[in-house]
Amino acid sequence: MDSDGTAFEPALKKAAESIASQVYKKSDIVFITDGQAPISQKFLAEFLDIKKKREFRVFGVPIQSCNISTLKGFSDEIIHVNELLDGEAETLLEI
């Protein structure tokens, strides 16, 4: 957890558990954040394995200028808020 209280692992874990409990595949997660938080390599590997098995996508949406390196590790696509404000968020609107 960083000094702002951002923690990615609990939210990603809950989303993956929710998807894994469903019979459907090919779900989507829209992960909106205003910060940066580390995730462990073990967690990332487990998350990516579930993601592959359940065939879901993650759209990372940073809402401020922030370091998106961790977000890139688990997101299929990064969509910046300025793109949403410019009306260029077709990918999210098609979900």
Backbone as numpy.savetxt, mean C-alpha at the origin, in Angstrom:
# Nx Ny Nz CAx CAy CAz Cx Cy Cz
8.12 2.53 14.02 7.27 3.69 14.02 8.17 4.93 14.02
7.88 5.90 13.20 8.68 7.12 13.19 8.14 8.10 14.22
8.77 9.25 14.33 8.39 10.21 15.36 6.98 10.77 15.15
6.44 10.66 13.97 5.08 11.14 13.69 4.02 10.08 13.99
4.44 8.89 14.37 3.50 7.84 14.69 3.09 6.98 13.50
3.74 7.13 12.38 3.41 6.34 11.20 3.95 4.93 11.36
3.11 3.94 11.10 3.51 2.53 11.13 2.78 1.80 10.01
3.53 1.27 9.06 2.91 0.60 7.91 2.49 -0.84 8.21
3.29 -1.56 8.98 3.04 -3.00 9.16 1.65 -3.33 9.70
1.15 -2.67 10.75 -0.18 -3.04 11.26 -1.29 -2.88 10.21
-1.24 -1.80 9.45 -2.28 -1.58 8.43 -2.17 -2.60 7.31
-0.96 -2.86 6.85 -0.77 -3.84 5.78 -1.15 -5.24 6.24
-0.81 -5.58 7.47 -1.16 -6.89 8.01 -2.67 -7.07 8.07
-3.36 -6.06 8.57 -4.83 -6.13 8.67 -5.47 -6.26 7.28
-4.98 -5.49 6.32 -5.52 -5.55 4.96 -5.28 -6.93 4.35
-4.07 -7.45 4.51 -3.76 -8.78 3.95 -4.59 -9.87 4.61
-4.77 -9.79 5.92 -5.60 -10.77 6.63 -7.05 -10.71 6.14
-7.55 -9.51 5.94 -8.92 -9.35 5.45 -9.08 -9.98 4.06
-8.13 -9.72 3.20 -8.17 -10.29 1.85 -8.02 -11.80 1.89
-7.11 -12.30 2.73 -6.87 -13.74 2.82 -8.09 -14.50 3.35
-8.94 -13.82 4.12 -10.12 -14.48 4.68 -11.28 -14.55 3.69
-11.14 -13.92 2.56 -12.21 -13.90 1.55 -11.98 -14.99 0.50
-13.04 -15.39 -0.16 -12.91 -16.38 -1.23 -12.48 -15.74 -2.54
-12.61 -14.45 -2.62 -12.29 -13.74 -3.85 -10.79 -13.47 -3.96
-10.33 -13.39 -5.18 -8.96 -12.98 -5.45 -9.04 -11.66 -6.21
-7.88 -11.11 -6.47 -7.74 -9.89 -7.28 -8.38 -8.67 -6.63
-8.20 -8.56 -5.31 -8.64 -7.37 -4.59 -7.62 -6.25 -4.79
-7.95 -5.08 -4.29 -7.05 -3.94 -4.36 -6.97 -3.29 -2.99
-5.78 -2.81 -2.66 -5.57 -2.01 -1.46 -5.13 -0.64 -1.93
-5.78 0.39 -1.42 -5.34 1.76 -1.65 -4.72 2.21 -0.33
-3.40 2.34 -0.34 -2.64 2.64 0.87 -2.25 4.10 0.87
-2.96 4.89 1.66 -2.76 6.34 1.70 -1.91 6.68 2.93
-0.86 7.46 2.72 0.02 7.81 3.83 0.57 9.22 3.68
0.85 9.82 4.83 1.51 11.12 4.83 2.91 10.99 5.41
3.40 9.78 5.50 4.71 9.59 6.11 5.49 8.44 5.55
6.52 8.11 6.28 7.43 7.03 5.92 7.62 6.18 7.16
7.63 4.89 7.00 7.87 4.00 8.13 8.63 2.78 7.64
9.54 2.29 8.44 10.27 1.10 8.03 9.40 -0.14 8.19
9.65 -1.13 7.35 9.05 -2.44 7.54 10.17 -3.46 7.48
10.04 -4.52 8.24 11.10 -5.52 8.30 11.13 -6.34 7.00
12.28 -6.85 6.69 12.42 -7.70 5.51 11.55 -8.95 5.64
11.44 -9.49 6.86 10.60 -10.67 7.10 9.14 -10.34 6.78
8.67 -9.22 7.32 7.28 -8.82 7.07 7.06 -8.60 5.58
7.98 -7.88 4.94 7.83 -7.60 3.51 7.75 -8.88 2.70
8.62 -9.84 2.98 8.60 -11.12 2.26 7.27 -11.84 2.45
6.77 -11.87 3.69 5.49 -12.54 3.96 4.34 -11.82 3.26
4.36 -10.48 3.31 3.31 -9.70 2.67 3.31 -9.92 1.16
4.48 -9.88 0.55 4.56 -10.08 -0.90 4.15 -11.48 -1.30
4.41 -12.47 -0.44 3.98 -13.84 -0.71 2.45 -13.94 -0.70
1.82 -13.36 0.31 0.35 -13.35 0.38 -0.22 -12.58 -0.81
0.42 -11.48 -1.14 -0.03 -10.65 -2.26 -0.02 -11.45 -3.56
1.02 -12.21 -3.75 1.13 -13.03 -4.97 0.08 -14.15 -4.96
-0.07 -14.83 -3.84 -1.02 -15.94 -3.74 -2.46 -15.48 -3.91
-2.79 -14.34 -3.32 -4.17 -13.84 -3.38 -4.41 -12.91 -4.56
-3.35 -12.65 -5.32 -3.44 -11.86 -6.55 -4.06 -10.48 -6.33
-3.61 -9.79 -5.27 -4.12 -8.44 -5.07 -3.06 -7.41 -5.42
-3.54 -6.18 -5.64 -2.66 -5.07 -5.98 -2.68 -4.05 -4.86
-1.60 -3.28 -4.78 -1.52 -2.20 -3.81 -1.20 -0.92 -4.57
-2.03 0.08 -4.35 -1.80 1.40 -4.91 -1.35 2.29 -3.75
-0.10 2.77 -3.80 0.42 3.65 -2.77 0.08 5.09 -3.12
-0.45 5.81 -2.14 -0.86 7.20 -2.36 -0.23 8.09 -1.28
0.97 8.65 -1.55 1.54 9.59 -0.59 0.83 10.93 -0.72
0.42 11.49 0.43 -0.35 12.74 0.36 0.47 13.97 0.71
1.74 13.78 0.96 2.66 14.90 1.16 3.97 14.51 0.52
4.86 15.46 0.41 6.19 15.13 -0.05 6.85 14.30 1.04
7.06 13.06 0.76 7.70 12.19 1.74 8.54 11.16 1.00
9.41 10.52 1.73 10.24 9.47 1.18 9.35 8.27 0.87
9.33 7.85 -0.38 8.43 6.76 -0.77 9.17 5.44 -0.99
10.41 5.35 -0.52 11.18 4.14 -0.79 10.52 2.88 -0.22
10.01 2.94 0.99 9.33 1.77 1.56 8.03 1.50 0.81
7.31 2.53 0.49 6.05 2.40 -0.25 6.27 1.68 -1.58
7.38 1.98 -2.23 7.70 1.34 -3.50 7.92 -0.17 -3.35
8.35 -0.60 -2.16 8.65 -2.01 -1.94 7.45 -2.93 -1.98
6.26 -2.40 -1.72 5.07 -3.26 -1.70 3.94 -2.76 -2.59
4.12 -1.61 -3.22 3.07 -1.04 -4.08 3.29 -1.41 -5.54
2.20 -1.66 -6.23 2.26 -1.91 -7.66 2.36 -0.61 -8.43
1.79 0.42 -7.84 1.80 1.74 -8.48 1.75 2.80 -7.40
2.47 3.89 -7.63 2.45 5.04 -6.73 1.70 6.16 -7.43
0.69 6.70 -6.75 -0.09 7.79 -7.31 -0.01 8.94 -6.31
0.63 10.03 -6.70 0.80 11.18 -5.82 -0.48 12.00 -5.77
-0.75 12.62 -4.63 -1.97 13.40 -4.46 -2.07 14.51 -5.50
-0.94 15.12 -5.86 -1.04 16.17 -6.87 -1.60 15.62 -8.17
-1.37 14.33 -8.45 -1.99 13.71 -9.62 -3.50 13.59 -9.42
-3.93 13.31 -8.19 -5.36 13.24 -7.91 -5.99 14.61 -8.10
-5.30 15.62 -7.63 -5.84 16.97 -7.74 -5.88 17.44 -9.19
-4.99 16.91 -10.00 -4.96 17.29 -11.41 -5.94 16.46 -12.24
-6.69 15.57 -11.60 -7.65 14.76 -12.32 -7.02 13.64 -13.11
-5.81 13.23 -12.74 -5.11 12.17 -13.47 -5.09 10.85 -12.71
-6.05 10.61 -11.86 -6.06 9.41 -11.04 -6.95 8.33 -11.64
-6.96 8.20 -12.91 -7.83 7.22 -13.57 -7.62 5.82 -13.04
-6.38 5.46 -12.70 -6.10 4.13 -12.20 -6.92 3.86 -10.94
-6.94 4.80 -10.00 -7.72 4.61 -8.78 -9.21 4.61 -9.04
-9.66 5.43 -9.96 -11.08 5.51 -10.26 -11.60 4.27 -10.97
-10.72 3.52 -11.59 -11.12 2.30 -12.29 -11.19 1.09 -11.38
-10.72 1.22 -10.15 -10.68 0.09 -9.22 -12.08 -0.33 -8.87
